[in-house]
């Protein structure tokens, strides 16, 4: 298991100026977090370019989801 892997939910459509295209409100995504930075992509693992963003920018649009909550929401 990748210890840097994260699951997150989009709470607000990112501004186009931030370069975060393809995210949809209330959808769940996967990415990575390390060294205070977040690597995100709307289609993680499908060859689409990911974007490395700061924690402040991440928190502006997204919310981290714990594994327990992710399991509850999918059931």
Secondary structure as GFF3:
##gff-version 3
##sequence-region A 1 75
A	DSSP	beta_strand	5	10	.	.	.	ID=ss1
A	DSSP	three_ten_helix	16	18	.	.	.	ID=ss2
A	DSSP	beta_strand	28	34	.	.	.	ID=ss3
A	DSSP	beta_strand	37	40	.	.	.	ID=ss4
A	DSSP	beta_strand	51	54	.	.	.	ID=ss5
A	DSSP	alpha_helix	55	61	.	.	.	ID=ss6
A	DSSP	beta_strand	62	65	.	.	.	ID=ss7
A	DSSP	alpha_helix	67	74	.	.	.	ID=ss8
###
